[in-house]
């Protein structure tokens, strides 16, 4: 789900947002400028009803919800995503967590701490090792893979899986886990 992209302040119910809007006006902000600020920062952005489908109120209720669904619900909803890549990826993650104790019970050690673009860590458990690499940016980044993992197997990736190499380029927003048994 994305922010609701409301059209006016009348769509917001969060008292903090309503008070902030009035404070911005009192400070001399134009209504348009104040609204843009609220639209970007309101807590209501993360409080909209779950978007189950493309029906009225996003399938959340047949009654009147406390907050309007965002404008994206006709396209972005559970019914449309159920066979999509994000849902499928999380199903795989959950299955791996149940199948491989290293994911939940392994020790945790940060990795690639010098890289501002990559969040990475290692886990170890009963002779197994796992390296998880996350590129949280829109730019690809090339990494020298730690020696212990150069013969490992790609456990999961949000892109098409490739073989592990000594040097690998993480694509924009790529997550990759490498397992060594």
GISULSUL-V707175 format. One record per residue. N is the residue number from 1. PSI is psi in whole degrees, -180 to 180 (none if undefined). OMEGA is omega in whole degrees, 0 to 359 (* if undefined). Layout:
<<N & PSI & OMEGA> <N & PSI & OMEGA>>
This chain:
<<1 & 152 & 179> <2 & 172 & 178> <3 & 150 & 189> <4 & -20 & 179> <5 & 48 & 180> <6 & 157 & 183> <7 & -22 & 183> <8 & 169 & 179> <9 & -23 & 179> <10 & -20 & 180> <11 & -18 & 183> <12 & 143 & 178> <13 & -14 & 182> <14 & 121 & 183> <15 & -35 & 178> <16 & -41 & 178> <17 & -42 & 180> <18 & -42 & 178> <19 & -40 & 179> <20 & -40 & 178> <21 & -47 & 179> <22 & -40 & 178> <23 & -41 & 178> <24 & -40 & 177> <25 & -42 & 180> <26 & -29 & 178> <27 & -4 & 177> <28 & 3 & 177> <29 & 146 & 174> <30 & 157 & 177> <31 & -38 & 180> <32 & -45 & 180> <33 & -44 & 179> <34 & -42 & 180> <35 & -41 & 178> <36 & -40 & 179> <37 & -47 & 179> <38 & -43 & 181> <39 & -35 & 181> <40 & -27 & 191> <41 & -6 & 186> <42 & 142 & 175> <43 & -23 & 178> <44 & -21 & 178> <45 & -30 & 181> <46 & 12 & 182> <47 & 7 & 181> <48 & 155 & 180> <49 & 149 & 176> <50 & 135 & 181> <51 & 90 & 184> <52 & -40 & 182> <53 & -169 & 183> <54 & 16 & 178> <55 & 178 & 180> <56 & 138 & 182> <57 & 25 & 178> <58 & 23 & 180> <59 & 8 & 183> <60 & -40 & 181> <61 & 155 & 172> <62 & -9 & 177> <63 & -156 & 179> <64 & 116 & 180> <65 & 158 & 179> <66 & -21 & 184> <67 & 141 & 179> <68 & 147 & 173> <69 & 154 & 177> <70 & 165 & 182> <71 & -18 & 186> <72 & -7 & 190> <73 & -28 & 177> <74 & -27 & 180> <75 & -40 & 182> <76 & 101 & 180> <77 & 165 & 183> <78 & -44 & 182> <79 & -41 & 179> <80 & -28 & 187> <81 & -15 & 189> <82 & -31 & 177> <83 & 9 & 183> <84 & 175 & 186> <85 & -34 & 183> <86 & -49 & 180> <87 & -46 & 180> <88 & -42 & 179> <89 & -46 & 180> <90 & -33 & 174> <91 & -43 & 178> <92 & -43 & 179> <93 & -44 & 180> <94 & -43 & 178> <95 & -43 & 179> <96 & -40 & 179> <97 & -38 & 178> <98 & -34 & 184> <99 & -35 & 187> <100 & 105 & 181> <101 & -25 & 181> <102 & -31 & 184> <103 & -40 & 182> <104 & -29 & 189> <105 & -10 & 182> <106 & 157 & 176> <107 & 159 & 182> <108 & 131 & 177> <109 & 123 & 177> <110 & 152 & 178> <111 & 157 & 179> <112 & 42 & 183> <113 & -20 & 180> <114 & -9 & 181> <115 & 117 & 179> <116 & -13 & 185> <117 & -17 & 187> <118 & 132 & 168> <119 & 119 & 184> <120 & 153 & 176> <121 & 161 & 176> <122 & 149 & 171> <123 & 145 & 175> <124 & 142 & 178> <125 & 121 & 176> <126 & 52 & 176> <127 & -7 & 177> <128 & 152 & 176> <129 & 143 & 181> <130 & 130 & 175> <131 & 125 & 179> <132 & 126 & 181> <133 & 131 & 180> <134 & 118 & 174> <135 & 109 & 183> <136 & 20 & 183> <137 & 164 & 182> <138 & -7 & 180> <139 & 140 & 175> <140 & 158 & 177> <141 & 137 & 180> <142 & 133 & 182> <143 & 145 & 168> <144 & 118 & 182> <145 & 135 & 180> <146 & 138 & 186> <147 & -40 & 182> <148 & -22 & 187> <149 & -3 & 185> <150 & -18 & 175> <151 & 17 & 182> <152 & 179 & 179> <153 & 143 & 175> <154 & 118 & 181> <155 & -43 & 180> <156 & 149 & 175> <157 & 152 & 176> <158 & 5 & 170> <159 & 174 & 175> <160 & 134 & 184> <161 & 142 & 177> <162 & 168 & 178> <163 & 152 & 178> <164 & 136 & 178> <165 & 170 & 180> <166 & -35 & 176> <167 & 132 & 181> <168 & 149 & 176> <169 & 119 & 175> <170 & 128 & 179> <171 & 169 & 177> <172 & 129 & 177> <173 & 26 & 181> <174 & 143 & 171> <175 & 135 & 185> <176 & 133 & 176> <177 & 131 & 181> <178 & 127 & 182> <179 & 137 & 174> <180 & 126 & 181> <181 & none & *>>
